[in-house]
Amino acid sequence: METTAREYYRALDAHAYDDLSELLAPEFSHYRPDRVIESRESFVTFMREKRPMKDTSHEILGMYTTEEGAAVRGRLLGGEDEALFGFVDCFEFASGSTEKITAIYTYTR
């Protein structure tokens, strides 16, 4: 789970959308404070074409895993490495899998 979560952020930051798609289950959903994105295809399309800020990176400050999932605490950094906001992402994985993400719940401040 930890490896998959770290790979998720690497793929996002590198704009490696094929890699990102491989990490997500087809029924993937992303629950954000501003919207819910349902399906792997919709999420990858949003990240590739519609997200408001693309010149960003994720700084992981802490990661916590259990048998059911993972939580990542971090900061979203802008193009000049300035902190834009803090976040916690809670990852759910397909039953019996540590490789396919079925849902992410994002909390920001």
N, C-alpha and C positions, 0 to 999 in steps of 0.2 A: 504494500500500500504506500509506503513512504517513497519508494522508487517511482511509482506511477504518479503520485502527486507532484514530485519534483519534475518529472518529465512533462507533466501538464504545463507547468509554468515555463519551462524551457521552450516548449513548442509555441506557446503564446508569444513569448518575448522575441523569438526568432522568426515569427510569422511562418512557421512550419505547419501549415494547415493540414497537409496529408498526415503528418505525424500526430497532430491533435486529434484528427478524426479516428485514427487507429486506437486511441486511448479511450474513446467514448463508446458506450453501448448504443445501439440504434435507438433505444427508447430514452436516451439521456434527456434530462431536464436541468435547467439552470434557474434557480430561484434567486433573484437579485432584488434589492430594495426598490428599484424602478420598474421592473418587469419580470415576467417569467418567459423563458425561451424553452420550447418543447421540441424535442427531436435533435439528434446529432446533426443532421443536415442543416436545420435552421440555426443551430448554435454556431457551426463552422462558418456559415454564410454571414451571420452577424459579425463574427470576429474578423472575417476577411474584408467585408464590404461596408458595414454599417456602424461599427463601434465608434464612439465619439472621439476617442484619443487612441491613436495607434503607436505613437512614439513614446512608449512606456515600458517599464520593466517591473518585475515583482521581486521584492526583497523579502526573503523568508526569515522571520525572526524566531519562530518556534514551530515545531510539528509534534503532534500528539496522536498516537495511533492506538486503536483497540482492535479486537477481533471483528467488529462491525464496520469500522471505517477509520477516517482520519480527519483531524482538524489542523488547519494551518493558519498561523497568525503571521501577518506581514504588513508591508507597506507598498503601495503603488508609487513608483517613482516616475517623474516626468523626464523629458529629454535631457535636461541638465542635472539629472539625478536628484532633483528636489522632491521631497516627500509631498505627495498630493493628498493622500489619506491612508489611514490604517484600515485593515480588513481582517476578517476571520472567514475562511472557507471551510465548510464541513462537507466532506466527501462521503458518498455512499458508493459501494461497489456491488457488482452483480453477485448474486448468491454463489458462494464457492469460488469466487475469483478475486484476485488482488490486482488484476490488470485492466478490467473494463469498468469505467466509472459510469454509474447510472444516474447520479444526481450530485449537484453541488449547490449548497445553500450559502450565499454570500451575505455577510453582515459587515457594514462599514460604519465609520464614524468620521 
